[in-house]
Amino acid sequence: MLPLQIIDSFLLNYNVGQALLLVFILATVGTLPLKSRRIIAANVTIFGLVFIMTPQALAPMHYLFLGIVLLVVGPVLWVTAER
């Protein structure tokens, strides 16, 4: 484990939206080897909700729009996934 001071000094340079975007990208890359479009759709939908529910004081407005887009794309991926 990394000491909290290293993590804190890294995150001070970025806002919450950028940190959430990094976690979203890492989570999506982590689900790619599973080759399940439903898991990716669930990931996209959940992060869409997270981006929408993030307070605007912590993240710029364009992360709200990213959340809206992810909430539209997630269910589309779910419906188009093969069973």
Phi, psi and omega in degrees: 000148177274145175296149182297332180295323179292316179295318181295317180293330176289315185284343178295335181278351185232159175267176184295324180298319179292322178294319178295323178296320177296317178295321178298315180295316179295321179292322179292317177296325179292333179271347181300320179295342179286341178055038178242115180289335178291322178292320177295321178295319177296319178299314181296317181294316180296317179290332172298317176296320180296317180294324179288323184277354178290128180299143183291343177287339182261337183221147178297167185295330185292342175286334173295316178294324174298319177298320178296316179297317180294326177289338175275318184288323183303306178296329177295317176297322180296316183290324183276355180288144177279149181272000000 
